[in-house]
């Protein structure tokens, strides 16, 4: 029989696979989005579902809020959200959260 390789978690394989396929930035964005959504649901539940990460620019996560009141609430929680995000594996290197308000007609906005 052949030699068995040790078992590896699929999550440990994804970064190398993404890098090999040129999808490293997309994987980072996906992880940041999922982690941010979870953190917002825990720490600012009143705006959960009314905001989302749109991109990661270096050490800055750009979050789109669906309404000005949502943006204001997020800005009040930025220090707490940033600390939680930066302390997670998906938030490695994140130093800033920038909140923007969705424009009418943009993907994810509720206005038409």
GIBELQUI-V502742 format. One record per pair of residues at least 4 apart in sequence whose ideal C-beta (glycine too) atoms are under 8 Angstrom apart, sorted by the first residue. I is the first residue (numbers start at 1). GAP is how many residues later the second one is. Records with the same first field share a line. If there is no record, write none. Layout:
I = GAP  GAP
This chain:
8 = 4  5
9 = 4
10 = 4
13 = 4
14 = 4  13
15 = 4  9  12
16 = 4
17 = 4
18 = 5  6  8  9
19 = 4  5
23 = 4
24 = 4
25 = 4  31
26 = 4
27 = 4
28 = 4  28  62
29 = 4  24  26  27
30 = 4
31 = 4  58  59
32 = 4  21  24  29  53  58  59  62
33 = 4  19  20
34 = 4  56
35 = 4  50  53  55  56
36 = 4  16  17  25  27  45  49
37 = 4  11  15  16
38 = 4
39 = 4  42  45  46  49
40 = 4  5  7  8  11  34  41
41 = 4  7
42 = 42
43 = 34  37  38  41
44 = 4  29  30  33  36  37
46 = 27
47 = 4  18  23  26  27
50 = 15  16  17  20
51 = 12  13  14  15  19  20  23  48
52 = 11  12  56
53 = 8  9  10  11
54 = 8  9  10  46
55 = 6  7
56 = 4  5  6  38
57 = 5
58 = 35
59 = 34  35  36  37
60 = 34  35  36  37  38
61 = 24  30  33  35  36  37
62 = 36  38
63 = 11  34  35  36  37
64 = 35  36  37  38  42  44
65 = 5  6  9  34  35  36  37
66 = 4  36  42  43  44
67 = 4  34  35
68 = 4  33
69 = 4
70 = 4
71 = 4  28  29  30
72 = 4
73 = 4
74 = 4  7  23  25
75 = 24
77 = 4
78 = 4  19  21
79 = 4
80 = 4
81 = 4  16
82 = 4  12  13  14  15
83 = 4
84 = 4  7
85 = 5  6  9  12
86 = 5  6  8  9
87 = 4
88 = 4
102 = 4  6  7  9
103 = 6
104 = 5  7  8
105 = 4  6  7
